[in-house]
């Protein structure tokens, strides 16, 4: 049986691999795991698994409403923020139209676009960062969605707030801007910090997406949320499944949102680990990108895919970035102190082997 023409060129998502019995630094998960109060909430929720969850995701919906000072009509809960990307395209993107994003960014933007037989247009980046000029130059009458990943996966870079504001100010108000803030909690450069809550009031065509998979450590439960104008959210609610977020995930996320201590500890582990990675990579003369996320992206002297496979054989999983269009780059999740000890035990000999194999005069693209 033949799939639809718009589906035929699509490839399944490539997830970060894991090493059985080893350490996983390939998927940007919280190395501390979930909050204990979220685990307790999950256990309690198990007693009600025979009951359908709330249609809109209460009580999480109202906790987020209070946290963001937004009316619940301007919020939507999803089965991970990935699902919300699909819902946005289902509501606002059609055949013959297009969406735009950066060349090296999260693959689900292209997936969600092609799912609805629309055209996906990746544009060049500037120093591995989203380029406002390139995005605005690529937009046209048929552009319905612009995707901004901030901080960006897999580069960890963030756009200056003025550039995001310029994009929003310059676009046709009928073009939906989807701001994927999966890593916004980790952003620690004050000059790059974005007041998203203010922006969604100023720009009715802005949809912000966030997730509980990263700093809150609930990746396995698949729970995220979006916020924007009531009009945009209402359109997405029309196309969502009746019970798209499961009750266990809703309960755990609601509990995790209230555990500020676990949240702050997670950020501190990330800050400490990030500094350690910077220092060691600099000492090893390894090119890296300064990150505003919970991972560091590095450039290797040769193809990263076999390099990552060798590390996986030794019990350390990292993410090669060929699927992002960066064949010589690897993304390393910031782990605990002990995990990073093990990472460098495996990484340094692997790096030396890669340098010995490098063809004289060869290099990156």
C-alpha positions in Angstrom: 0.0 0.0 0.0 1.3 3.4 -1.0 1.4 6.3 1.6 0.2 9.7 0.6 2.7 11.7 -1.6 3.4 14.3 1.1 4.3 11.5 3.6 6.5 9.4 1.3 9.8 11.5 1.7 9.4 11.7 5.5 11.7 9.7 7.7 10.9 8.5 11.2 12.4 10.6 14.0 15.9 9.6 15.1 15.9 9.5 19.0 18.9 9.7 21.2 20.4 6.2 21.8 21.0 4.7 25.2 23.7 2.3 26.4 22.2 -0.5 28.5 23.9 -0.2 31.9 25.7 2.9 30.8 25.0 6.6 30.9 22.7 8.5 28.5 23.8 12.0 27.5 22.0 11.9 24.2 18.5 13.3 24.8 18.9 16.3 27.1 17.0 14.7 30.0 17.3 16.0 33.6 20.1 13.9 35.2 18.5 14.4 38.6 15.3 12.7 37.5 11.9 14.0 38.5 10.9 15.8 41.6 10.0 13.3 44.5 6.6 15.1 44.8 5.9 14.4 41.2 6.7 10.7 41.8 4.3 10.7 44.7 1.6 12.3 42.6 2.1 9.7 39.9 1.6 6.9 42.5 -1.6 8.5 43.7 -2.8 9.1 40.1 -2.4 5.3 39.5 -5.3 4.6 41.8 -7.6 6.5 39.4 -6.3 5.1 36.1 -9.8 3.7 35.3 -11.2 7.3 35.0 -10.7 9.5 31.9 -8.6 12.6 32.6 -10.0 16.1 32.5 -10.6 17.3 28.9 -8.5 20.4 29.2 -5.9 19.2 31.7 -7.1 20.5 35.1 -5.7 21.1 37.7 -2.5 21.7 35.7 -4.3 24.2 33.4 -5.2 26.4 36.4 -1.8 26.2 38.0 -0.2 27.4 34.8 -2.9 30.0 34.5 -2.0 31.3 38.0 1.8 31.1 37.3 1.6 33.0 34.0 -1.2 35.3 35.0 -3.2 34.2 31.9 -6.8 33.3 31.5 -7.2 29.5 31.0 -8.7 30.2 27.6 -5.2 31.2 26.5 -3.5 27.9 27.5 -3.5 24.4 26.0 -2.1 21.2 27.5 -0.6 18.6 25.2 0.9 15.2 24.9 4.3 16.8 24.9 5.0 20.1 23.1 5.5 17.9 19.9 1.8 17.2 19.8 1.0 20.9 20.1 3.1 21.6 17.0 1.0 19.1 15.1 -2.2 20.7 16.4 -1.0 24.2 15.3 -0.4 22.9 11.8 -3.7 21.1 11.7 -5.5 24.3 12.6 -3.5 26.8 10.6 -1.5 25.2 7.8 -2.8 23.8 4.5 -1.6 22.4 1.2 0.0 25.1 -1.0 1.2 27.1 2.0 4.6 27.0 3.7 6.3 27.2 7.1 9.8 28.6 7.7 12.5 27.8 10.2 16.3 27.6 10.5 18.5 25.0 8.7 19.9 23.3 11.9 17.0 23.0 14.3 14.4 20.5 15.7 13.2 18.1 13.0 9.6 18.1 14.3 8.9 21.5 12.6 9.4 19.9 9.2 7.5 16.8 10.2 4.4 18.7 11.4 4.5 20.9 8.2 4.8 18.0 5.8 2.1 16.0 7.6 -0.4 18.5 6.2 1.1 18.6 2.7 2.6 22.1 3.1 6.1 23.2 2.1 8.9 23.5 4.7 11.5 26.1 4.0 14.7 26.0 6.1 16.9 29.1 5.9 20.6 29.7 6.7 21.7 30.5 10.3 24.2 33.1 11.4 26.9 31.7 13.7 24.6 28.7 14.5 21.9 31.1 15.6 18.5 31.9 14.1 18.9 34.8 11.6 16.0 37.3 11.6 17.0 38.7 8.2 17.1 35.3 6.5 13.7 34.4 8.0 12.0 37.6 7.0 13.5 37.4 3.5 12.1 33.9 3.0 8.6 34.8 4.0 5.9 35.3 1.3 2.2 35.4 0.7 1.9 31.7 1.4 3.8 31.7 4.6 1.5 30.6 7.5 3.9 29.6 10.2 7.4 30.7 11.3 9.1 28.4 13.8 11.6 29.8 16.3 13.5 27.5 18.6 14.9 29.6 21.5 17.2 28.4 22.9 17.8 26.3 19.8 18.1 22.6 19.6 20.8 21.3 18.8 23.1 24.4 18.9 22.1 25.8 22.3 22.2 29.3 20.9 19.5 32.0 21.7 18.3 35.0 19.7 18.5 38.5 21.2 15.0 39.6 22.3 15.1 42.5 19.9 15.5 40.2 17.0 12.5 38.1 18.0 10.5 41.3 18.4 11.6 42.5 15.0 10.4 39.3 13.4 7.0 39.6 15.1 6.7 43.3 14.3 7.6 42.7 10.6 5.5 39.7 9.8 1.9 39.7 8.5 -0.4 39.3 11.5 -1.9 36.4 9.7 1.4 34.4 10.0 1.6 32.4 13.2 4.9 32.5 15.0 5.6 29.4 17.1 8.2 30.0 19.7 9.5 26.7 21.0 10.9 27.3 24.5 11.6 23.8 25.6 14.9 25.0 27.1 13.9 28.5 28.2 14.4 27.5 31.9 18.2 27.1 31.3 18.8 30.5 29.7 21.2 32.3 32.0 22.4 35.2 29.9 20.3 38.2 31.1 20.8 40.0 27.8 19.2 37.0 26.0 16.3 36.5 28.4 12.9 37.0 26.8 9.8 38.2 28.4 7.5 35.8 26.5 4.5 36.6 28.7 4.6 40.2 27.6 5.0 39.3 24.0 1.9 37.1 23.8 -0.1 40.1 24.9 1.5 42.3 22.4 1.3 39.9 19.4 -1.9 37.9 19.0 -0.2 35.7 16.3 2.4 34.4 18.8 2.2 30.9 20.2 4.7 29.9 22.9 5.4 26.2 23.6 7.0 24.7 26.7 7.6 21.2 28.1 7.9 19.3 31.3 10.4 16.9 29.7 13.6 18.9 30.4 14.1 20.8 33.7 11.1 19.1 35.4 12.4 15.6 34.4 9.1 14.2 33.1 10.2 13.2 29.6 8.6 9.7 29.8 5.2 11.1 30.6 4.9 13.3 27.5 3.4 16.5 28.9 3.8 20.1 27.6 1.8 23.3 27.2 1.2 26.2 24.9 0.0 29.8 25.5 -1.0 32.7 23.3 -4.1 34.5 22.3 -7.5 32.9 23.1 -8.2 32.9 19.3 -5.1 30.8 18.5 -5.7 28.4 21.4 -9.4 28.0 20.5 -8.4 26.9 16.9 -6.0 24.3 18.3 -8.6 23.0 20.8 -10.9 22.3 17.8 -8.5 19.8 16.3 -7.1 18.1 19.5 -8.1 14.6 20.6 -10.7 14.6 23.5 -8.2 13.4 26.1 -4.9 14.2 24.6 -2.9 14.5 27.8 -3.1 11.5 30.2 -4.2 11.8 33.8 -0.9 10.6 35.3 1.1 13.1 33.3 -1.3 15.9 34.3 -1.0 15.0 38.0 2.8 14.7 38.0 3.3 18.0 36.1 1.0 19.8 38.5 3.0 18.5 41.4 6.4 19.2 39.8 5.4 22.8 39.0 5.2 23.5 42.7 8.6 22.0 43.7 10.8 25.0 43.4 13.6 23.4 45.3 14.0 20.6 42.7 13.8 23.1 39.9 16.6 25.3 41.4 18.8 22.2 42.1 18.4 21.1 38.5 19.5 24.5 37.2 22.5 24.6 39.5 23.7 21.1 38.4 23.4 22.3 34.8 25.3 25.5 35.4 28.1 23.6 37.2 28.3 20.9 34.6 28.3 23.3 31.7 31.3 25.2 33.1 33.2 22.0 33.6 32.5 20.9 30.0 33.6 24.3 28.7 36.9 24.2 30.6 37.7 20.6 29.6 36.8 21.1 25.9 38.9 24.2 25.8 41.9 22.3 27.4 41.4 19.6 24.8 41.2 22.1 21.9 37.7 21.0 21.0 35.5 23.5 19.3 32.2 24.0 21.2 29.2 26.3 21.1 28.4 28.3 24.2 24.9 27.1 25.2 21.8 28.5 26.8 20.4 25.0 27.2 21.2 21.8 29.1 23.6 20.4 26.5 26.9 21.4 24.8 27.4 20.9 21.1 30.9 20.2 20.0 32.7 19.7 16.6 34.9 16.6 16.0 37.8 16.2 13.5 35.8 13.6 11.5 32.3 12.1 11.0 30.5 12.1 14.3 28.3 9.1 13.7 31.0 6.4 14.0 32.5 8.4 16.9 29.2 8.3 18.8 28.8 4.6 18.0 32.2 3.9 19.5 31.3 5.8 22.7 28.1 3.9 22.9 30.0 0.6 22.7 31.8 1.8 25.8 28.7 2.7 27.7 28.3 6.4 27.0 25.5 7.7 24.7 25.9 11.1 23.0 23.9 12.4 20.0 25.6 12.7 16.6 24.0 15.5 14.6 23.9 14.3 11.0 20.1 14.2 11.1 20.3 18.0 11.9 22.6 18.6 9.0 25.7 18.8 11.2 27.7 15.6 10.3 30.8 16.5 12.3 29.0 17.7 15.4 27.9 15.9 18.6 25.5 17.1 21.3 26.4 16.2 24.9 23.8 16.5 27.6 25.0 18.2 30.8 25.1 15.3 33.3 26.0 15.0 37.0 29.6 15.2 38.2 29.9 11.4 38.2 28.4 11.1 34.7 30.8 13.7 33.3 33.7 11.9 34.9 32.7 8.8 32.9 32.0 10.8 29.8 35.6 12.2 29.7 37.1 8.7 30.5 35.5 7.5 27.2 35.6 10.7 25.2 39.3 11.6 25.5 40.7 8.3 24.1 38.0 8.4 21.4 39.0 11.9 20.4 42.6 11.0 20.2 41.7 8.1 17.9 39.6 10.3 15.7 42.5 12.8 15.4 44.9 10.1 14.3 42.4 8.9 11.7 41.9 12.4 10.3 43.1 12.8 6.7 45.8 15.5 6.5 44.3 18.6 5.0 40.8 17.4 5.8 38.3 19.3 7.8 34.8 20.3 8.5 32.3 21.8 6.1 
